[in-house]
Amino acid sequence: MSSSAPSAAADQPSASRNHLVLVTYTAAIFLSALLLFSVQPLFTRMVLPRLGGSPAVWSVAMVFFQTLLLAGYAYAHVLMQIKNRAIPVAVHLVLLAVAMLTLPLSIAGVFGEPPTSGYAFWLLGLFAISIGLPFFALAANNPLLQAWFVRTGHPAGPDPYFLYASSNIGSFLALLSYPVLLEPLLTLRMQNLLWTCGYGLLILLIAGCGALLLSSPALAATDLATEETDAPPPSWPVRARWIFLAAVPSGLLIAVTAHISTDVAAAPLLWVLPLSLYLLTWVLVFQSRPLLPHKWMLMLQPLAIAGTILLLAVGGEQNLLLTLGGHQLCFFVIAMACHGELARTRPPAKYLTGFYVALSLGGMVGGLFAGLISPFVFSWIAEYPILLALAALCRPSDGDEALPRVSRWYWLLLAALAVALIAPTLLPPGRIWAWLEEHRVWTSGAVGVFAAALAILLKAGRWKVFATVALALLLVRIYPADDGRVETVRSFFGVHKILVTPNGQYHVLMHGTTIHGAQKYQNDDGTPVAGRPEPISYYHKDGGIGQAITAVRERKGAPLRVAVIGVGSGTLTCAAEPGETWKFFEIDQTMVDTARDPKYFTYIRNCAPDFKPVIGDARLTFAKEPDGIYDLIIVDAYSSDAIPIHLATEEAMKIYKDKLAPQGAVVMHVSNRHLELSSVIVGIADANDLKSWVFSEDSGRDDEYIFSTSVVVSAREEADVGKLAASEQWAETEADEKQWVWTDDYSNIIGALYRRLRDGEQ
């Protein structure tokens, strides 16, 4: 016995070797996650110009990445069934080396212009061919390296889940650094080269991990403990529960992202925020000592669901902080509760790779539901409330010890909150029903909060919370936030609402909470509006766009030839005069169908019955137009509050300039609640040797659906813009030399957001 002790001790890895193993594996997993999640916004930014900057591009990208994660995890699971340690190491290093040959990242040459339909599937194919192999190799690293780590003989091997937290820290930092550091400071080309160098470094680190694994004792004590554990394999109901717990927050991630990006900007700056919070929840729940205890999250989860219901009922998108903060805070709590359940029920290390396959399968299922199925099935973002109700089922079952015990002070506080929300209903009897009718949104929201609080008071498990949440969501749907009658139209590019005001006087086109057009159907005395419709909203003759059209028309003294990028409600068809040629470019066919439908708007029927727009991304379709033919080019292409970035770059302005007649002008509509874009347009115009004049004035007529506008007109010479050059409402503006010009290779959403906040405008 005594003679074998020194030999056994000698077989154990030294402390220094343990340290080397830990550092090498942690660094490899961290860098792998950093690369994995920085490639998402990077490549999505490269693809956005192909599809008009639609937020749906990000949703489809998420589905692709989650699907590849599942494939990578399954590959790792199969590879680790091989008993010979050398084979998995060799196979994976070969895969990484082959993937390296496809770098730097680029869009596959076989993909030209996108189709007029089936965008989602075209985009999935583009991602698969362009970056499928390197992403697949990266996706396998996390479970594969953790499984290798278990077999190195390191003392922490039996419980390697702390490395999963390290992986998600890398992912979290990657996504936050993109909008804050990479996008504002580096061009896309430099980002791409930096990413490629990081991939090469990762191969060296993984080779080091493989060498440490192969030099480990053939059967280390921790390895033996892991492989020969008596713990039974997870049952299929347990695996199904893991899949469900992973699917709900994954689907919510896409639903929340679609909701907030619709109303602010189609740019990585805002898209990465929900995903960063999603990854942060993984970091927190897999800590050895969680910073936020799971019972706290279970206690807060019904309130978070109720808070989201309230936000959906009341709105609040006019306030940037409420839009971004409210929805994301509630999403964070819900995801923490779901992922905390996964961490609480995780299996022994022996079943690690199978556990990760279940997580990735759930992530893919949630992504498929929210990103691909829902846009085809629902005419509005119904997946958001559906997933909120399903989130209640992620709670432990009734009687489970994981459910929190609620003190009397806690439920008294919740009861006080519920009473405060419904207190305005405590009016004299004759006024109660009138108030309820006038403020039905607040009532339904208060019901949601009160129902969630009641569920906690009853120490409810999943089914009682599910029932109360479903009831509150039903009330919100029955009593919507919009006044009047609302119809919705959904496509790959988002959800549009057509609102008829309560008195039927106006029909209003909205995307999110942003109005994109309106038409007056009745006069103030209730009689129908007869004759040719008058352009209103942003296109009234006294607004920036209307003045620009009039000035160029008067300067030319002859019929105009005009190109308009963006159809909206078709308002600008009625800005044309007899003998003029107006050609429209639109990416979304459903938008054209809506504008053509006389039950919604009659501009096109009355002013352009032979309306034949060019369908497709205007950056591609407009570039095919002959040079030097347009007297006026109007760029009014929106996705809610965001002008697609690729239509506001130096290269885009060059296309517009090339299509202008010798004395032509470009009109850019840049009204935006959250981003200052006038200086961006002035900069790209100056880079193309064009002068610019800026119009920004409050109409003071919002009640008539005639809105203030921010417009930039750019032309070669002062004379080209006619009387605008001498107008006090228009200011000739020089480019800011300190501000980088936006190009196809560079944009800076952070800067545009900062300038808007600095100017004190919302």
C-alpha positions in Angstrom: 0.0 0.0 0.0 2.7 2.5 1.0 4.8 1.8 -2.1 1.9 2.6 -4.5 1.0 5.9 -2.8 3.9 7.9 -4.3 3.1 6.5 -7.8 -0.6 7.5 -7.4 0.5 11.0 -6.3 2.8 11.4 -9.2 0.0 10.6 -11.6 -2.0 13.6 -10.4 -1.5 16.8 -12.3 0.5 19.4 -10.5 -0.9 22.7 -9.3 0.9 24.6 -12.0 -0.5 22.3 -14.7 -4.0 22.7 -13.3 -3.6 26.4 -13.6 -2.4 26.1 -17.2 -5.3 23.9 -18.1 -7.8 26.3 -16.5 -6.3 29.4 -18.1 -6.0 27.8 -21.6 -9.5 26.4 -21.6 -11.1 29.5 -20.2 -9.3 31.7 -22.8 -10.3 29.4 -25.6 -14.0 29.3 -24.6 -14.0 33.1 -24.0 -12.4 33.9 -27.3 -14.7 31.4 -29.2 -17.8 33.1 -27.7 -16.4 36.5 -28.5 -16.0 35.5 -32.1 -19.2 33.6 -32.3 -21.4 36.6 -31.2 -19.4 39.4 -32.8 -19.9 37.7 -36.2 -23.7 38.0 -35.9 -23.9 41.9 -35.9 -20.9 42.1 -38.3 -22.2 39.9 -41.0 -25.8 41.1 -40.5 -24.6 44.6 -41.1 -23.0 43.4 -44.3 -26.3 41.9 -45.4 -28.6 44.7 -44.5 -28.1 46.7 -47.7 -29.5 43.7 -49.7 -32.9 43.9 -47.8 -33.5 47.5 -47.0 -32.4 47.5 -43.4 -35.4 45.5 -42.2 -35.5 44.4 -38.5 -36.7 41.1 -39.9 -33.2 40.5 -41.3 -32.0 40.2 -37.7 -34.8 37.9 -36.7 -34.0 35.5 -39.6 -30.3 35.8 -38.8 -31.1 34.7 -35.2 -33.0 31.7 -36.5 -30.0 30.7 -38.7 -27.5 31.2 -35.8 -29.6 29.1 -33.4 -30.0 26.4 -36.0 -26.2 26.3 -36.5 -25.7 26.2 -32.7 -27.9 23.1 -32.6 -25.9 21.5 -35.4 -22.6 22.4 -33.7 -23.8 21.0 -30.3 -25.0 17.8 -31.9 -21.7 17.4 -33.7 -19.9 17.9 -30.3 -22.2 15.4 -28.7 -21.5 12.7 -31.3 -17.8 13.4 -31.3 -17.5 12.9 -27.6 -19.0 9.4 -27.8 -15.7 8.3 -29.3 -13.5 6.8 -26.6 -10.2 7.5 -28.2 -9.3 11.1 -27.1 -7.1 11.8 -30.1 -9.8 11.4 -32.7 -12.1 14.3 -31.5 -9.1 16.6 -31.2 -7.8 15.8 -34.7 -11.3 16.0 -36.4 -12.1 19.3 -34.8 -8.8 20.9 -35.6 -9.2 19.8 -39.2 -12.7 21.4 -39.3 -11.3 24.7 -37.9 -8.5 24.8 -40.4 -10.8 24.1 -43.4 -13.2 26.8 -42.1 -10.2 29.2 -41.9 -9.8 28.9 -45.7 -13.2 30.5 -46.2 -12.1 33.7 -44.4 -12.3 36.7 -44.4 -16.1 36.9 -44.3 -17.8 37.8 -47.5 -21.2 37.4 -49.2 -21.2 34.4 -51.5 -21.0 35.5 -55.1 -23.8 33.2 -56.2 -26.3 35.5 -54.4 -27.2 38.5 -56.4 -30.3 40.5 -56.0 -32.9 39.2 -53.5 -36.1 37.8 -54.9 -39.4 39.7 -54.9 -40.8 37.1 -52.4 -39.4 34.4 -50.1 -36.9 36.8 -48.5 -36.5 34.6 -45.4 -35.5 31.5 -47.2 -33.2 33.4 -49.6 -31.5 35.0 -46.6 -31.1 31.6 -44.8 -29.4 30.3 -47.9 -27.1 33.3 -48.1 -26.0 32.9 -44.5 -25.5 29.2 -44.9 -23.3 29.5 -48.0 -21.4 32.6 -46.8 -20.5 31.9 -43.2 -22.0 28.5 -42.4 -18.8 26.5 -42.0 -16.8 28.9 -39.7 -19.9 29.5 -37.6 -20.6 25.8 -37.3 -17.0 25.2 -36.2 -17.3 28.0 -33.6 -20.7 26.7 -32.4 -19.2 23.3 -31.4 -16.5 24.8 -29.3 -18.4 25.5 -26.1 -19.7 22.0 -25.3 -16.7 20.3 -26.9 -14.1 22.2 -24.9 -16.1 21.7 -21.7 -16.2 17.9 -22.3 -12.4 18.0 -23.0 -11.9 19.9 -19.8 -13.8 17.3 -17.8 -11.3 14.7 -19.1 -8.1 16.7 -18.3 -8.2 15.6 -14.7 -8.6 19.1 -13.4 -10.2 19.2 -9.9 -13.1 21.3 -11.2 -13.8 18.8 -14.0 -16.9 17.1 -12.3 -18.9 20.4 -12.5 -17.6 22.4 -15.5 -20.7 24.5 -16.0 -18.8 27.6 -14.7 -17.1 27.6 -18.1 -20.6 28.1 -19.7 -20.8 31.3 -17.7 -17.3 32.3 -19.1 -18.6 31.6 -22.6 -21.6 33.8 -22.2 -19.4 36.6 -20.7 -17.5 36.6 -24.0 -20.7 36.6 -25.9 -22.1 39.5 -23.8 -18.9 41.6 -24.2 -18.9 40.9 -28.0 -22.4 42.2 -28.5 -21.9 45.3 -26.3 -18.6 46.2 -27.8 -20.0 46.1 -31.4 -22.2 49.3 -31.2 -20.0 51.1 -28.6 -16.5 50.4 -30.0 -16.4 48.4 -33.3 -19.0 50.2 -35.3 -18.2 53.8 -34.4 -14.4 53.3 -34.6 -13.7 50.7 -37.4 -14.9 50.2 -40.9 -16.5 46.9 -41.9 -13.3 45.9 -43.7 -11.2 46.5 -40.6 -13.8 44.6 -38.4 -13.6 41.7 -40.8 -9.8 41.5 -40.8 -9.7 41.8 -37.0 -12.3 39.0 -36.7 -10.2 36.8 -39.1 -7.1 37.3 -37.0 -9.0 36.4 -33.9 -10.2 33.2 -35.5 -6.6 32.2 -36.3 -5.6 32.8 -32.7 -8.5 30.7 -31.5 -7.2 27.7 -33.6 -3.9 27.9 -31.7 -5.6 28.0 -28.4 -7.8 25.0 -29.2 -4.7 23.2 -30.4 -3.2 23.9 -27.0 -6.4 22.6 -25.3 -6.1 19.4 -27.3 -2.5 19.0 -26.4 -3.3 19.4 -22.7 -6.1 16.8 -23.0 -3.9 14.3 -24.8 -1.1 14.7 -22.2 -3.5 14.1 -19.3 -3.5 10.8 -17.4 -5.4 8.1 -19.4 -7.9 7.8 -16.5 -7.7 10.7 -14.1 -9.6 10.5 -10.9 -12.1 13.2 -11.9 -12.5 11.6 -15.3 -13.3 8.3 -13.6 -15.8 10.0 -11.3 -17.5 11.6 -14.2 -17.8 8.6 -16.4 -18.8 6.1 -13.8 -21.4 8.2 -11.9 -24.4 6.3 -10.7 -26.7 9.2 -11.7 -29.4 7.8 -14.1 -29.7 9.5 -17.6 -32.2 12.3 -17.9 -35.7 11.0 -18.7 -37.4 12.2 -21.9 -40.0 14.3 -20.0 -37.0 16.1 -18.4 -35.3 16.6 -21.7 -38.6 17.9 -23.1 -38.9 20.3 -20.2 -35.3 21.6 -20.9 -36.3 22.2 -24.6 -39.4 24.1 -23.5 -37.5 26.2 -20.9 -35.0 27.2 -23.6 -37.6 27.8 -26.3 -39.7 30.4 -24.5 -37.0 33.0 -23.8 -35.4 32.3 -27.2 -38.7 33.2 -28.9 -39.3 36.1 -26.6 -35.9 37.4 -27.6 -36.9 37.7 -31.2 -40.4 39.1 -30.4 -38.9 41.8 -28.1 -36.3 42.7 -30.7 -38.9 43.0 -33.4 -41.0 45.2 -31.2 -38.3 47.7 -30.1 -36.4 47.8 -33.4 -39.6 48.6 -35.3 -40.0 51.9 -33.3 -36.4 53.1 -33.1 -33.9 52.0 -35.7 -33.0 49.1 -37.9 -29.4 49.0 -36.7 -27.1 46.8 -34.6 -27.1 49.4 -31.8 -30.6 48.5 -30.7 -30.8 44.9 -31.9 -27.9 43.7 -29.7 -29.4 45.0 -26.5 -32.0 42.3 -26.0 -29.5 39.6 -27.1 -26.9 41.0 -24.6 -29.4 40.7 -21.8 -30.4 37.2 -22.9 -26.7 36.2 -22.7 -26.3 37.9 -19.4 -29.0 35.7 -17.9 -27.0 32.6 -18.9 -23.9 34.1 -17.2 -25.8 34.9 -14.0 -27.7 31.6 -13.6 -24.6 29.4 -14.0 -22.5 31.2 -11.4 -21.4 29.0 -8.5 -23.1 31.5 -6.2 -25.7 33.3 -8.3 -25.8 37.1 -7.9 -29.6 37.1 -8.3 -31.1 34.1 -6.4 -33.5 32.0 -8.5 -36.3 32.4 -5.9 -36.1 36.1 -6.3 -36.6 35.8 -10.1 -39.5 33.4 -9.6 -41.1 36.0 -7.3 -40.6 38.8 -9.8 -41.5 36.9 -13.0 -45.3 37.3 -12.7 -44.8 41.1 -12.2 -42.5 41.2 -15.2 -45.1 39.5 -17.3 -47.8 41.9 -16.0 -45.5 44.8 -16.7 -45.1 43.7 -20.3 -48.8 43.4 -20.6 -49.2 47.0 -19.3 -46.6 48.2 -21.8 -48.4 46.4 -24.7 -51.7 47.9 -23.6 -50.7 51.5 -22.9 -47.9 51.8 -25.4 -45.2 54.3 -24.4 -43.1 54.2 -27.6 -43.0 57.9 -27.6 -40.5 57.7 -24.8 -37.2 56.0 -25.8 -36.4 55.1 -22.2 -39.7 53.4 -21.7 -39.6 51.6 -25.0 -36.1 50.2 -24.5 -36.0 49.9 -20.7 -39.4 48.7 -19.9 -39.7 45.8 -22.3 -36.1 44.7 -21.8 -36.2 44.8 -18.0 -39.3 42.6 -18.0 -37.7 40.3 -20.6 -34.6 40.0 -18.5 -36.6 38.9 -15.4 -38.6 36.4 -17.5 -35.5 35.0 -19.1 -33.7 34.8 -15.7 -36.6 32.7 -14.3 -36.6 30.3 -17.3 -32.8 29.9 -17.5 -32.7 29.6 -13.7 -34.9 26.6 -13.9 -32.5 25.1 -16.5 -29.5 25.7 -14.2 -31.4 24.3 -11.2 -32.2 21.0 -13.1 -28.9 20.6 -15.0 -27.6 17.0 -15.1 -24.2 15.7 -14.0 -21.2 16.4 -16.2 -21.5 12.9 -17.8 -24.6 14.1 -19.6 -23.3 17.6 -20.4 -23.3 17.5 -24.2 -26.8 16.0 -24.3 -28.0 18.9 -22.0 -26.5 21.4 -24.4 -28.1 19.8 -27.4 -31.5 20.1 -25.6 -30.8 23.8 -24.9 -29.8 24.5 -28.5 -32.9 22.6 -29.8 -35.1 24.7 -27.6 -33.4 27.9 -28.8 -34.0 26.8 -32.4 -37.6 25.9 -31.8 -38.3 29.3 -30.2 -36.5 31.1 -32.9 -38.3 29.3 -35.7 -41.7 30.1 -34.1 -41.0 33.8 -33.6 -38.7 34.4 -36.6 -40.2 32.4 -39.4 -43.6 30.9 -38.6 -45.3 33.8 -36.9 -44.8 36.4 -39.7 -46.6 34.0 -42.1 -49.4 33.0 -39.6 -50.2 36.3 -37.8 -51.1 39.7 -39.2 -49.7 41.3 -36.0 -46.9 40.5 -33.5 -49.1 37.9 -31.8 -46.1 35.8 -30.8 -45.2 38.3 -28.2 -48.3 37.8 -26.0 -48.4 34.1 -26.8 -44.9 33.7 -25.5 -45.7 35.8 -22.4 -48.4 33.4 -21.5 -46.2 30.4 -22.1 -43.5 32.0 -19.9 -45.9 31.4 -17.0 -45.6 27.7 -17.7 -41.9 27.9 -17.1 -42.5 28.2 -13.4 -42.0 25.2 -11.2 -45.1 23.0 -10.6 -47.4 23.6 -7.7 -45.9 22.6 -4.4 -42.3 22.6 -5.7 -39.9 23.7 -3.1 -38.3 26.1 -5.6 -41.4 28.3 -5.5 -40.8 31.4 -3.3 -42.5 31.9 0.0 -44.2 35.3 0.0 -44.3 37.4 3.2 -47.3 39.5 4.2 -45.4 42.8 3.5 -44.6 41.7 0.0 -48.2 40.9 -0.9 -49.4 44.1 0.8 -47.1 46.1 -1.4 -48.4 44.4 -4.5 -51.9 44.9 -3.5 -51.2 48.6 -2.9 -49.7 48.8 -6.4 -52.8 47.2 -8.0 -55.1 49.6 -6.1 -53.0 52.6 -7.2 -53.4 51.5 -10.8 -57.2 51.1 -10.6 -57.8 54.0 -8.1 -58.9 56.4 -10.9 -62.0 54.2 -11.4 -63.2 55.1 -7.9 -65.2 58.0 -9.2 -68.8 59.0 -8.5 -71.2 56.3 -9.7 -72.4 58.2 -12.7 -68.9 58.7 -14.0 -67.4 55.3 -13.5 -68.5 53.7 -16.8 -67.6 56.8 -18.7 -64.2 56.8 -17.2 -63.8 53.1 -18.0 -64.7 53.7 -21.6 -62.3 56.6 -21.9 -59.4 54.9 -20.1 -60.1 51.3 -20.9 -56.4 50.7 -21.7 -55.4 51.6 -18.1 -58.2 49.3 -16.8 -57.0 46.3 -18.8 -53.4 47.0 -17.8 -54.4 47.3 -14.1 -56.2 43.9 -14.4 -53.0 42.4 -15.7 -51.0 43.7 -12.8 -53.7 42.8 -10.3 -54.0 39.3 -11.7 -50.3 38.7 -11.5 -50.2 39.9 -7.9 -53.1 37.7 -7.0 -51.3 34.7 -8.5 -48.4 35.4 -6.2 -50.7 35.9 -3.2 -52.0 32.4 -3.8 -48.5 31.1 -4.1 -49.5 29.9 -7.5 -47.6 27.6 -9.7 -47.5 27.6 -13.4 -51.1 26.9 -14.4 -52.7 29.6 -12.2 -50.2 32.2 -13.4 -50.8 31.1 -17.0 -54.6 31.5 -16.6 -54.3 35.0 -15.2 -51.8 36.1 -17.8 -54.0 34.7 -20.6 -57.0 36.6 -19.1 -55.1 39.9 -19.0 -53.8 39.5 -22.5 -57.3 38.8 -23.7 -58.5 42.0 -22.2 -55.7 43.9 -23.8 -56.6 42.5 -27.2 -60.3 43.2 -26.7 -59.6 46.8 -25.5 -56.6 47.9 -27.7 -54.6 51.0 -27.1 -55.6 52.5 -30.4 -58.6 54.7 -30.7 -61.0 53.9 -33.5 -60.9 51.0 -35.8 -57.6 49.2 -36.6 -56.5 46.7 -39.2 -53.1 45.2 -39.5 -51.0 44.1 -42.4 -47.8 42.0 -41.9 -44.9 41.1 -44.2 -41.3 40.3 -43.9 -40.6 44.0 -43.4 -42.8 44.5 -40.4 -46.4 45.1 -39.2 -48.4 48.0 -40.6 -51.5 49.3 -39.0 -54.3 51.2 -40.7 -56.1 53.3 -38.2 -59.5 54.9 -38.8 -60.0 57.7 -36.3 -63.1 57.4 -34.0 -65.2 59.9 -36.0 -64.0 58.3 -39.3 -62.5 61.6 -40.4 -59.0 60.3 -41.1 -57.3 57.1 -42.2 -53.8 56.8 -40.8 -51.0 54.5 -41.9 -48.7 53.5 -39.0 -45.6 51.3 -38.6 -45.1 50.7 -34.9 -46.1 54.1 -33.4 -44.8 56.1 -36.3 -47.3 57.6 -38.7 -46.3 57.2 -42.4 -49.2 58.7 -44.1 -52.8 59.9 -43.6 -55.8 60.8 -45.7 -58.7 63.0 -44.8 -62.0 61.2 -45.6 -64.5 63.6 -44.0 -64.7 67.4 -43.6 -65.2 69.0 -40.2 -69.0 69.0 -40.8 -69.1 65.3 -41.4 -69.5 65.5 -45.2 -67.3 63.3 -47.4 -64.2 64.9 -48.9 -64.9 65.2 -52.7 -62.5 65.4 -55.6 -58.7 65.0 -55.6 -57.3 64.2 -52.2 -55.0 66.8 -50.7 -51.6 65.5 -49.5 -51.3 65.8 -45.7 -49.1 64.4 -42.9 -45.5 65.1 -43.9 -46.4 65.9 -47.5 -48.5 69.0 -47.2 -47.7 71.8 -49.6 -46.4 74.0 -46.8 -44.1 71.3 -45.4 -40.5 70.7 -46.3 -41.2 68.1 -49.0 -44.1 70.1 -50.5 -42.0 73.3 -50.6 -39.1 71.5 -52.3 -41.4 70.1 -55.0 -42.9 73.5 -55.7 -39.5 75.2 -55.8 -38.0 72.8 -58.3 -41.2 72.9 -60.4 -41.2 76.7 -60.5 -37.4 76.7 -61.2 -37.8 74.4 -64.2 -41.0 76.0 -65.5 -42.0 72.7 -67.2 -43.3 69.3 -66.2 -41.1 67.4 -63.8 -39.6 64.0 -64.0 -39.5 62.7 -60.4 -38.3 59.5 -58.7 -39.8 58.6 -55.3 -38.2 56.0 -53.1 -40.9 54.7 -50.7 -44.7 54.5 -51.4 -46.2 54.7 -47.9 -49.9 55.5 -48.3 -49.4 56.7 -51.8 -49.8 60.4 -50.8 -47.1 61.7 -53.1 -49.0 60.4 -56.2 -51.3 63.4 -55.6 -48.4 65.8 -55.6 -47.9 65.2 -59.3 -49.3 67.7 -61.8 -50.7 66.8 -65.3 -47.9 66.0 -67.8 -45.4 65.1 -65.2 -43.7 61.7 -64.9 -43.4 60.2 -61.4 -41.8 56.8 -60.8 -42.0 55.0 -57.5 -39.7 52.5 -55.9 -40.8 50.2 -53.0 -39.3 47.2 -51.4 -42.5 45.9 -49.7 -45.3 44.6 -52.0 -47.8 44.5 -49.1 -47.2 48.3 -48.7 -48.2 48.8 -52.4 -51.3 46.6 -52.0 -52.3 48.6 -48.9 -51.9 51.9 -50.6 -53.8 50.7 -53.7 -56.8 49.4 -51.6 -59.5 52.1 -51.7 -60.9 50.9 -48.4 -57.7 52.2 -46.8 -56.5 55.1 -49.0 -57.7 56.6 -52.3 -54.6 58.7 -53.3 -53.5 56.2 -55.9 -57.0 55.5 -57.3 -57.7 59.2 -57.7 -54.3 60.5 -58.8 -52.4 57.6 -60.4 -54.8 54.8 -61.5 -52.0 53.3 -63.7 -49.6 53.2 -60.8 -46.8 50.6 -61.5 -44.0 50.9 -58.9 -40.7 49.1 -59.1 -40.5 46.4 -56.5 -37.2 45.7 -54.7 -34.5 47.3 -52.7 -34.2 50.8 -54.2 -30.5 50.8 -53.7 -30.3 48.0 -56.3 -33.3 48.9 -58.5 -32.8 52.6 -58.7 -29.2 52.1 -59.7 -30.5 50.6 -63.0 -32.2 53.8 -64.0 -30.6 55.8 -66.8 -28.2 58.6 -65.7 -29.1 62.3 -65.8 -32.9 62.1 -66.3 -34.6 63.1 -63.0 -35.3 66.7 -62.0 -36.2 65.6 -58.5 -35.4 62.5 -56.4 -37.3 62.1 -53.2 -36.0 59.5 -50.7 -38.7 58.6 -48.2 -38.0 55.0 -47.5 -38.7 54.1 -43.8 -38.9 51.2 -41.5 -40.8 52.9 -38.8 -38.4 55.6 -37.4 -35.3 54.3 -39.3 -34.1 55.3 -42.7 -32.2 52.2 -43.9 -28.6 53.0 -43.4 -27.6 51.9 -46.9 -29.8 54.6 -48.4 -28.0 57.3 -46.5 -24.3 56.7 -47.4 -21.8 58.4 -49.6 -22.2 55.7 -52.2 -26.0 56.0 -52.2 -25.8 59.7 -52.7 -23.5 59.2 -55.7 -26.2 57.0 -57.3 -28.8 59.7 -56.7 -26.4 62.4 -58.1 -25.7 60.3 -61.2 -29.5 60.0 -61.9 -30.1 63.7 -61.6 -30.7 66.0 -64.6 -28.1 68.8 -64.9 -30.2 71.1 -62.6 -31.8 68.4 -60.5 -32.1 68.1 -56.7 -32.3 65.3 -54.1 -34.8 65.6 -51.3 -34.1 63.4 -48.2 -36.9 63.1 -45.6 -35.1 62.6 -42.2 -37.8 63.2 -39.6 -36.8 61.0 -36.7 -37.6 61.0 -33.0 -34.4 59.4 -31.8 -31.7 59.9 -34.4 -30.2 63.2 -35.7 -29.8 62.5 -39.4 -29.7 65.9 -41.1 -25.9 66.2 -40.5 -25.4 62.7 -42.0 -27.1 63.7 -45.2 -25.2 67.0 -45.4 -22.0 65.0 -45.0 -22.7 62.5 -47.7 -23.9 65.3 -50.0 -20.7 67.3 -49.4 -18.6 64.2 -50.1 -20.3 64.2 -53.6 -19.7 67.9 -54.1 -23.3 68.8 -53.5 -24.6 71.8 -51.5 -27.4 71.2 -48.9 -30.2 73.2 -47.4 -32.0 72.0 -44.2 -35.6 72.5 -43.3 -36.9 71.7 -39.8 -40.0 73.4 -38.6 -43.0 72.6 -36.4 -46.2 72.9 -38.3 -48.4 73.3 -35.2 -51.2 71.4 -36.9 -50.8 67.9 -35.6 -54.6 67.8 -34.9 -55.1 68.1 -38.6 -52.6 65.3 -39.3 -50.2 67.9 -40.8 -46.9 67.2 -39.1 -43.5 69.0 -38.6 -40.8 67.6 -40.9 -37.0 67.5 -41.1 -35.9 67.6 -44.8 -32.6 68.1 -46.5 -32.4 69.2 -50.1 -29.0 68.7 -51.9 -28.1 70.1 -55.4 -25.0 71.0 -57.4 -25.7 74.8 -57.4 -27.8 77.3 -55.4 -29.9 78.1 -58.5 -31.0 74.4 -58.8 -33.2 74.7 -55.7 -34.9 77.9 -56.8 -36.5 80.0 -54.2 -35.5 77.7 -51.3 -32.0 79.1 -51.3 -33.4 82.5 -50.3 -36.1 81.2 -47.9 -35.8 81.9 -44.2 -37.2 78.5 -43.5 -34.3 76.8 -45.2 -30.7 77.0 -44.0 -27.7 76.3 -46.2 -25.6 74.0 -44.1 -21.9 73.1 -44.3 -20.6 69.6 -43.5 -19.1 69.1 -40.0 -15.5 68.3 -40.6 -15.3 66.5 -37.2 -18.0 64.1 -38.2 -17.1 61.0 -40.2 -19.0 60.6 -43.4 -21.3 57.5 -43.5 -20.3 55.0 -46.2 -21.2 51.5 -47.1 -18.2 50.5 -44.9 -18.9 52.8 -42.0 -21.9 54.1 -40.0 -22.3 55.4 -36.5 -25.8 55.1 -34.9 -24.4 56.0 -31.4 -23.3 59.3 -32.8 -26.7 60.0 -34.3 -28.4 59.1 -31.1 -26.0 61.3 -29.0 -26.6 64.3 -31.2 -30.4 64.0 -30.9 -30.1 63.7 -27.1 -27.6 66.6 -27.0 -30.0 68.8 -28.9 -32.6 68.1 -26.3 -35.1 66.6 -28.8 -37.1 63.4 -28.5 
